């Protein structure tokens, strides 16, 4: 049941490809360790960065009204952001295996600040879309941070560090709705992006003082070779392929819920304020925190078991979520279960993927997260379209169907052993 890769080190073809694309194994004895305080700083920075692409979800009705975008297609705002996030994963994240990661992280965060200001001052839908595209493209600094954290962490604590940092990411995604809802009610939707830009600038100042400068030996690669090596890794590593598909499916489910949730809650009979809608993100944090141990379980060899249980919970969560019109308590239970499941699988995925090629973690992360972005973008646009035509019942059926397919896919692939 354990997903391990075939030892190809003695294969001449493997050696040739590895030399060309810099995917040989480094000396782990030189690897530094990471303090818990630094891990928490990485988690906060990742949460802040990834939150930027989710602020718009509870604001869709506001954006629809201000820019005259129909409710049936307003999900394109989220989709554009996720598409460019996917492009950033493919085109920018691999640079972490080639350039100085400290300088790369600081530079991307400074550019992110500019993108946030563009969105916060947008005067037309075209400027809004352009700003959202840049926000998505540059939010991939989150994954550069994740790969850097895994590089700094010692092998025996990598699962713990990945769990802490990934918790920061998921909590950032969830609290983005609360943050956006409260600020929108207090000072309008534009303040969400402008305040985030200010907080990102503060984080840059902290990183300039505290982020370690780790020098690594890397082979000389052209940019095109670097990008092609992502595909090489994807072809060679079965675990990367399987876990990437699971990421696509679980984050499609995640976006199906969170993109469309604002639509029924903001209209009668609920007619909740943006602050109240955003507060549902706080509920999801409980599930995310509960799943923080998933990385340790994966380190102990329970990755497959954790994945199966979490996928079952993901499917069950939609039963509760479907009763939104009858009970908000049922919705709360469903949100906790869904976020618990998604977080547990995401942490497990990364804990199993990052050790595959220790010198190519940025590229492994890029390949994996491209599928995350595809799932998120597809879930966002599909959920608003389904809601416009079939209501919340259609959204719940869509989410349950994706969950069932993910569970079936895991059951089939977990039985296949590699020699």
FENPE-V505759 format. One line per field, one symbol per residue. ss: DSSP state (H for helix, E for strand, L for the rest). Layout:
BEGIN
ss=???
END
This chain:
BEGIN
ss=LLLLLLLLLLLHHHHHHHHHHLLLLLLHHHLLLLLHHHHHHHHHHHHHHHHLLLLLHHHHHHHHHHHLLLLLLLLHHHHHHHHHHHHHHHHLHHHHHLLLHHHHHHHHHHHHHHHHHHHHLLLLHHHHHHHHHHHHHHLLHHHHHHHHHHHHLLHHHHHHHHHHHHHHHHHHHHHHHHHHHHHHHHHLLHHHHHHHHHHHHHHHHHHHHHLLLLLLLLLLLLHHHHHHHHHHHHHHLHHHHHHHHHHHHHHHHHHHHHHHHHHHHLLLLLLLLHHHHHLHHHHHHHHHHHLLLHHHHHHLLLHHHHHHHHHHHHHHHHHHHLLLLLLHHHHHHHHHHHHHHHHHHHHHHHHHHLLLLHHHHHHHHHHHHHHHHHHHHHHHHHHHHHHHHHHHHHHHHHHHHHHHHHHHHHHHHLLLLLL
END
